[in-house]
Amino acid sequence: MLNVGLTGGIASGKSTVVRMLAGKGAVVIDHDRLAHLAYEPGGPSYGAIVAGFGREVLAPDGKIDRKKLGAIVFKDPGRLKDLNDIVHPAVLLGWKKKLADIEGQKPGAVVISDVPLLIEVGWADRCDRIVFVQCDPARRIKRARRERAMDERDFKNRENFQISLDTKAALADNTIDNNSDFSTLVRQIDLIFSEITKK
């Protein structure tokens, strides 16, 4: 099994890249999904989040409102660390379990671990190689506004809490440039997947 960590900046097009790699036969582990499960009522992080941040972060249905929570933590590095200390251990356990399940069922699989904060949380060494999706800020801001209803101020505020994209790119084994047309992206995916599967 080959565990490939995929990372990149906010709204860089990672989801598109993931779908394309899955279409070529890769098995995907979505860390955002693992985090969502941790946040759910009854999930491993739910009680600690409510205890740590108060019931004001809850939606009327009792679920954690991630926008309300984000408004708190992305203004305060200390509170962001508090949240990460609650959620990241649960996500890591979920990741390990997924990898073990895949190893048992498909020992020769190429696994794409879609981890937006792979470098920030110190998990890069858990991957066999790292692929970084690069995209210019203007394109990413436009996509974040369109797909996530995130304004430029919120975008920049969140990105300020992440390691610089230059640092991420320098640590990557492969970089996918998502600034061009779709056919160019397809060619890059083909080349990288061919390289990965030859290892």
C-alpha positions as CSV (number, residue, x, y, z in Angstrom):
1,M,0.0,0.0,0.0
2,L,1.2,3.5,-0.8
3,N,-0.1,6.3,1.3
4,V,0.0,9.6,-0.6
5,G,-0.7,12.8,1.3
6,L,-2.6,15.5,-0.7
7,T,-2.5,19.0,0.5
8,G,-2.8,22.6,-0.7
9,G,-4.2,26.0,0.1
10,I,-7.8,26.9,0.7
11,A,-9.9,26.4,-2.4
12,S,-7.0,25.3,-4.5
13,G,-9.0,22.6,-6.3
14,K,-8.0,19.6,-4.2
15,S,-11.5,18.1,-4.4
16,T,-11.2,18.0,-8.2
17,V,-7.8,16.4,-8.1
18,V,-9.0,13.8,-5.6
19,R,-12.0,12.9,-7.8
20,M,-9.6,12.5,-10.8
21,L,-7.2,10.3,-8.8
22,A,-10.1,8.2,-7.5
23,G,-11.2,7.8,-11.1
24,K,-7.8,6.3,-11.9
25,G,-8.3,3.7,-9.1
26,A,-6.9,5.4,-6.0
27,V,-8.6,4.9,-2.7
28,V,-9.5,8.2,-1.0
29,I,-9.5,9.0,2.7
30,D,-11.2,12.4,3.2
31,H,-9.9,14.0,6.4
32,D,-12.6,16.7,6.3
33,R,-15.1,13.8,6.5
34,L,-13.3,12.3,9.4
35,A,-13.4,15.7,11.2
36,H,-17.1,16.1,10.5
37,L,-17.7,12.7,12.1
38,A,-15.8,13.8,15.1
39,Y,-17.9,16.9,15.4
40,E,-21.2,15.0,15.2
41,P,-23.4,14.5,18.3
42,G,-22.1,11.3,19.8
43,G,-18.8,11.7,17.9
44,P,-15.5,11.5,19.8
45,S,-15.0,15.3,19.9
46,Y,-18.5,16.6,20.3
47,G,-18.7,16.7,24.1
48,A,-15.3,18.2,24.6
49,I,-16.0,20.9,22.0
50,V,-19.3,21.9,23.7
51,A,-17.6,21.9,27.1
52,G,-14.7,24.0,25.8
53,F,-16.6,26.5,23.7
54,G,-20.0,26.6,25.2
55,R,-23.5,25.9,23.9
56,E,-23.4,29.0,21.8
57,V,-21.6,27.1,19.1
58,L,-24.5,24.8,18.7
59,A,-27.2,25.0,15.9
60,P,-30.9,24.7,16.9
61,D,-30.7,21.0,16.1
62,G,-28.0,20.4,18.6
63,K,-25.2,19.9,16.1
64,I,-22.1,22.0,16.2
65,D,-22.3,25.0,13.9
66,R,-18.9,25.1,12.3
67,K,-19.3,28.6,11.1
68,K,-20.0,29.9,14.6
69,L,-17.0,27.9,15.9
70,G,-14.8,29.1,13.1
71,A,-15.7,32.7,13.9
72,I,-14.2,32.1,17.4
73,V,-11.1,30.1,16.6
74,F,-9.9,32.0,13.5
75,K,-9.6,35.2,15.6
76,D,-7.6,33.6,18.3
77,P,-4.6,31.3,17.9
78,G,-5.0,30.0,21.4
79,R,-8.6,29.0,20.8
80,L,-7.7,27.4,17.5
81,K,-5.0,25.3,19.3
82,D,-7.6,24.3,21.9
83,L,-9.9,23.1,19.1
84,N,-7.1,21.3,17.3
85,D,-6.1,19.6,20.5
86,I,-9.6,18.2,20.8
87,V,-10.3,17.2,17.2
88,H,-6.9,16.1,15.7
89,P,-6.4,13.1,17.9
90,A,-9.8,11.8,16.9
91,V,-9.1,12.4,13.2
92,L,-5.7,10.7,13.5
93,L,-7.3,7.6,15.1
94,G,-9.9,7.6,12.3
95,W,-7.1,7.9,9.7
96,K,-5.1,5.0,11.2
97,K,-8.2,2.8,11.2
98,K,-9.0,3.6,7.6
99,L,-5.5,2.8,6.5
100,A,-5.5,-0.5,8.4
101,D,-8.8,-1.4,6.8
102,I,-7.5,-0.6,3.4
103,E,-4.2,-2.5,4.0
104,G,-6.3,-5.5,5.0
105,Q,-8.6,-5.4,2.0
106,K,-6.4,-3.9,-0.7
107,P,-2.7,-4.3,0.3
108,G,-1.5,-3.0,-3.0
109,A,-3.7,0.1,-3.1
110,V,-2.7,3.7,-3.8
111,V,-4.3,5.7,-1.0
112,I,-4.9,9.4,-1.4
113,S,-5.1,10.9,2.1
114,D,-6.7,14.3,1.5
115,V,-5.3,16.3,4.5
116,P,-5.6,20.1,4.0
117,L,-3.4,20.8,7.1
118,L,-1.0,17.9,6.6
119,I,2.1,20.0,7.3
120,E,0.6,22.1,10.0
121,V,-0.4,19.1,12.2
122,G,2.9,17.3,11.7
123,W,1.6,14.3,9.9
124,A,3.7,14.6,6.7
125,D,6.0,11.8,7.9
126,R,3.0,9.4,8.0
127,C,2.8,9.6,4.2
128,D,5.0,7.8,1.7
129,R,4.9,10.9,-0.5
130,I,3.3,14.3,-0.6
131,V,1.4,15.9,-3.5
132,F,0.8,19.7,-3.3
133,V,-2.0,21.4,-5.3
134,Q,-0.9,24.9,-6.3
135,C,-3.3,27.7,-7.3
136,D,-2.9,31.4,-7.5
137,P,-4.6,33.4,-4.6
138,A,-7.0,35.3,-7.0
139,R,-8.4,32.1,-8.4
140,R,-8.7,30.6,-4.9
141,I,-10.5,33.6,-3.5
142,K,-12.9,33.6,-6.4
143,R,-13.6,29.8,-5.9
144,A,-13.9,30.2,-2.1
145,R,-16.5,33.0,-2.6
146,R,-18.4,31.0,-5.2
147,E,-18.3,27.5,-3.5
148,R,-18.1,28.3,0.2
149,A,-19.7,31.8,0.5
150,M,-16.4,32.9,2.0
151,D,-15.5,36.6,1.6
152,E,-11.9,37.7,1.0
153,R,-11.4,38.9,4.6
154,D,-12.4,35.5,6.0
155,F,-10.3,33.7,3.4
156,K,-7.1,35.7,4.3
157,N,-7.8,35.4,8.0
158,R,-8.0,31.6,7.8
159,E,-5.0,31.3,5.5
160,N,-2.9,33.4,8.0
161,F,-3.2,30.5,10.4
162,Q,-1.6,28.1,7.9
163,I,2.0,27.4,7.0
164,S,3.0,29.3,3.9
165,L,2.3,27.7,0.6
166,D,5.9,28.1,-0.5
167,T,6.9,25.9,2.5
168,K,4.3,23.3,1.6
169,A,5.4,23.2,-2.0
170,A,9.1,22.8,-0.9
171,L,8.1,19.8,1.2
172,A,6.1,18.1,-1.5
173,D,7.4,15.3,-3.8
174,N,5.1,16.5,-6.6
175,T,3.3,19.7,-7.3
176,I,0.1,20.0,-9.4
177,D,-0.4,23.4,-10.9
178,N,-4.1,24.1,-11.0
179,N,-3.9,27.5,-12.7
180,S,-4.5,26.3,-16.3
181,D,-7.2,24.6,-18.2
182,F,-8.8,21.2,-17.4
183,S,-6.9,19.3,-20.1
184,T,-3.6,20.5,-18.6
185,L,-4.7,19.3,-15.2
186,V,-5.6,15.9,-16.7
187,R,-2.1,15.6,-18.2
188,Q,-0.5,16.4,-14.8
189,I,-2.7,13.9,-13.0
190,D,-1.8,11.2,-15.6
191,L,1.9,11.8,-15.2
192,I,1.9,11.9,-11.4
193,F,-0.3,8.8,-11.1
194,S,1.9,6.9,-13.5
195,E,5.0,7.9,-11.5
196,I,3.4,6.9,-8.2
197,T,2.3,3.5,-9.4
198,K,5.7,2.7,-10.8
199,K,7.3,3.0,-7.4
